[in-house]
């Protein structure tokens, strides 16, 4: 898989030929709705077929939460998408990054590298998130929610 220019302010990669398109907006996060909206219109993709993957400071490090809709919860990227679509009805996968040190600016926390002792948890979460995306593409939002929203999944997925 390789990244290529997109007909929007984004990079795209084909994944699972003809079954899925990965997109990475090149805009600032708080403007990412423009790039995503352009891609949906260009490729004639319905919002329900979209899975937005974001970091989430409100979730403990490594925890996954998948929902078919919902508020932005303070996340500027989700705010941009909701403003672009005029609705919060689109699937999203939040990956917990925690709030970090309370003495540190939150923006600095989400833009910084993970500490060495956090890396195994992050690597595990990224692997589980990739598995969740795979389930979303092949089976839809219901099965992915059933498999990956459980609390124990922040430690490991049991495969059921």
C-alpha positions as CSV (number, residue, x, y, z in Angstrom):
1,X,0.0,0.0,0.0
2,X,1.3,3.4,-0.9
3,X,0.0,6.9,-0.3
4,X,-0.9,9.1,-3.3
5,X,-2.4,12.5,-3.9
6,X,-6.1,12.8,-3.6
7,X,-8.7,15.0,-5.2
8,X,-8.9,16.9,-1.9
9,X,-6.5,18.2,0.7
10,X,-5.6,14.7,1.6
11,X,-3.5,11.7,0.8
12,X,-5.2,8.4,0.0
13,X,-4.2,4.8,-0.2
14,X,-6.1,1.8,-1.6
15,X,-6.6,-1.0,0.9
16,X,-8.2,-4.3,0.2
17,X,-8.4,-3.4,-3.5
18,X,-11.7,-1.7,-4.4
19,X,-13.1,-2.4,-0.9
20,X,-11.6,0.4,1.1
21,X,-9.9,3.8,0.8
22,X,-7.6,5.1,3.6
23,X,-7.4,8.9,3.7
24,X,-5.2,11.3,5.7
25,X,-6.3,14.9,5.6
26,X,-3.4,17.3,5.0
27,X,-5.3,20.2,6.6
28,X,-5.1,21.2,10.2
29,X,-7.3,18.9,12.3
30,X,-9.9,21.6,13.0
31,X,-10.4,21.9,9.2
32,X,-10.3,18.2,8.3
33,X,-14.1,18.1,7.6
34,X,-13.4,19.9,4.3
35,X,-11.0,17.3,3.0
36,X,-13.2,14.4,4.2
37,X,-16.3,16.0,2.7
38,X,-14.6,16.5,-0.6
39,X,-13.4,12.8,-0.7
40,X,-16.9,11.5,0.1
41,X,-18.4,13.5,-2.7
42,X,-15.7,12.7,-5.2
43,X,-15.8,8.9,-4.5
44,X,-19.6,8.9,-3.9
45,X,-19.2,7.4,-0.4
46,X,-22.1,7.5,2.0
47,X,-21.4,8.8,5.6
48,X,-22.4,5.4,7.0
49,X,-19.5,3.8,5.0
50,X,-17.0,6.2,6.6
51,X,-15.0,5.3,9.7
52,X,-13.3,8.3,11.2
53,X,-10.3,7.3,13.4
54,X,-9.2,9.8,16.0
55,X,-7.1,10.1,19.1
56,X,-9.1,10.7,22.3
57,X,-7.8,12.4,25.5
58,X,-11.0,11.4,27.4
59,X,-10.1,7.7,27.1
60,X,-7.3,6.0,29.0
61,X,-4.2,5.2,27.0
62,X,-4.9,2.2,24.8
63,X,-8.7,2.0,25.2
64,X,-10.8,1.9,22.0
65,X,-14.3,3.2,21.7
66,X,-16.4,2.7,18.5
67,X,-19.8,4.4,18.0
68,X,-22.1,4.9,14.9
69,X,-22.7,8.6,15.9
70,X,-22.3,11.0,18.7
71,X,-21.0,14.4,19.8
72,X,-17.6,15.8,19.1
73,X,-16.8,15.6,22.8
74,X,-14.4,18.5,22.5
75,X,-12.4,16.9,19.6
76,X,-11.7,19.6,17.0
77,X,-11.5,17.2,14.1
78,X,-14.9,15.7,14.9
79,X,-16.3,19.2,15.3
80,X,-15.1,20.0,11.8
81,X,-16.7,16.8,10.4
82,X,-20.0,17.5,12.1
83,X,-20.0,21.1,10.8
84,X,-19.2,19.8,7.3
85,X,-21.9,17.1,7.3
86,X,-24.5,19.0,9.3
87,X,-25.0,15.9,11.5
88,X,-23.1,13.8,14.0
89,X,-24.3,10.6,12.3
90,X,-21.1,8.9,11.1
91,X,-19.1,6.1,12.6
92,X,-16.0,6.9,14.6
93,X,-13.2,5.0,16.3
94,X,-11.6,6.8,19.2
95,X,-8.2,5.6,20.4
96,X,-7.4,6.6,23.9
97,X,-4.2,8.6,24.5
98,X,-5.1,9.8,28.0
99,X,-4.8,13.3,29.3
100,X,-1.1,13.1,30.3
101,X,0.5,15.2,33.0
102,X,-2.1,17.7,34.3
103,X,0.7,20.3,34.6
104,X,1.3,20.1,30.9
105,X,-0.7,21.8,28.1
106,X,-3.1,19.3,26.6
107,X,-2.2,20.3,23.0
108,X,1.5,19.6,23.8
109,X,0.4,16.2,25.2
110,X,-1.4,15.1,22.0
111,X,1.3,16.4,19.7
112,X,4.3,14.8,21.6
113,X,5.8,11.4,21.4
114,X,4.7,8.7,23.7
115,X,7.0,7.9,26.7
116,X,9.0,4.6,26.3
117,X,6.9,2.8,28.9
118,X,3.7,3.8,27.0
119,X,4.9,2.5,23.7
120,X,3.9,-1.2,24.2
121,X,0.3,-0.1,25.1
122,X,0.2,2.3,22.1
123,X,1.5,-0.4,19.7
124,X,-1.1,-2.9,21.0
125,X,-3.9,-0.2,20.6
126,X,-2.8,0.6,17.1
127,X,-2.9,-3.2,16.2
128,X,-6.4,-3.6,17.8
129,X,-7.6,-0.4,16.0
130,X,-6.3,-1.8,12.6
131,X,-8.2,-5.0,13.4
132,X,-11.3,-3.0,14.3
133,X,-11.1,-1.2,10.9
134,X,-10.8,-4.5,9.2
135,X,-14.0,-5.8,10.9
136,X,-15.8,-2.5,10.1
137,X,-14.9,-2.9,6.4
138,X,-15.9,-6.5,6.2
139,X,-18.8,-6.8,8.7
140,X,-20.1,-3.3,9.6
141,X,-20.4,-1.2,12.7
142,X,-22.4,-3.6,14.9
143,X,-19.9,-6.4,14.9
144,X,-17.0,-4.0,15.4
145,X,-18.7,-2.4,18.4
146,X,-19.4,-5.8,20.0
147,X,-15.8,-7.0,19.6
148,X,-13.8,-3.9,20.5
149,X,-15.8,-1.7,22.9
150,X,-15.2,-4.0,25.9
151,X,-13.1,-2.6,28.8
152,X,-10.8,-5.7,28.8
153,X,-9.9,-4.9,25.2
154,X,-7.7,-2.1,26.5
155,X,-5.4,-4.9,27.6
156,X,-5.9,-7.3,24.7
157,X,-8.5,-8.7,22.3
158,X,-9.6,-12.2,23.0
159,X,-10.7,-13.0,19.4
160,X,-14.4,-13.6,20.1
